[in-house]
Amino acid sequence: MTEQITVPGDEGQQPEPAVGAQPSGQPPGGTHTFHLRPVLHGFVGLLSMAIGAFFLGFPISGLFIPGFYKGSSVWETAGLLLMGVLIALVCTWTAIRQFRNGAQVSGHKLTIRNEIRTYTVNAADIHAITLQPKSGPNDTYWVARVELTSGKNIWIDNFDCGPAGKPPKPDRAATVEEVRALLGVGADRMGQPEN
């Protein structure tokens, strides 16, 4: 039941639901986006944008500086400009991926945005979402893994819940639980750290 707020003198008007309450007659839902490391991914995204701007701006600025391309043929100048544009595009793509990294629950779909790939999965196709140890470049970490009914697995790389030698970080594990609850799926069991 939703809590309703009534202001004296407004008895004839339709009362408004309390802040955070769900309007009656509408199912809970909407779009829920989860980013466990927004500061890190934001920093890397901004750094990528800055590098891209440099590689785009440097060759273009040379067109307006007398003597910058002195001794270069038209083809060398065009090649340098093209290389700057290509590097800027790759850096822009990387920045956009960093800003969008994470998971999004919308309706009965889970969208996973990892560093390179994006996956969209229907909740009916998800068997479980578990925390499993995953080896990284420096150590083994607890990472959320979506186990599909087809037998395939998809890692949510952004959902790193701490080193596997210790219990998962409670605040990050709670985010995984929230995603499970929104999708109505469970967890089989937590994996064991690799020794």
C-alpha angles and dihedrals in degrees: 000000000000122000111239127207119214122188116209109257093029097083093125095054128083109267117238122233118250120265110282093015121126114242110248116260094027121100118233111261139097125139120312118191123195126197114171095185107031095152095052094045091044091052093049090046093052091045090052090050091050093050090048092049090051094050091047097042099043098063093038092051088053089066089065099041112085112237095012093119094030110152093015121118122231089256093052090050092047091048092052091049091048092049090051091051092049093049090048091052093050091048091048091050090049091049093051091049091051093051092049098042114131138050134301128198115201119167106316096336132097118206114196117196111192127173095282111004137050121211127191117196132180114234089235089062093054117096096181145332110226140172109242133173112258125186115236133183093274107022146339116280139187106254130176114250125193110216111203126209088241089065095253122124130213121197119217093214094187091059096079107159100188138278115334091228088070132045115277116273107266097224093051093042087052089058090054088050090051091053089049091050094048091052095039094234130128140214125253099206139312115265124242121249116256114246 
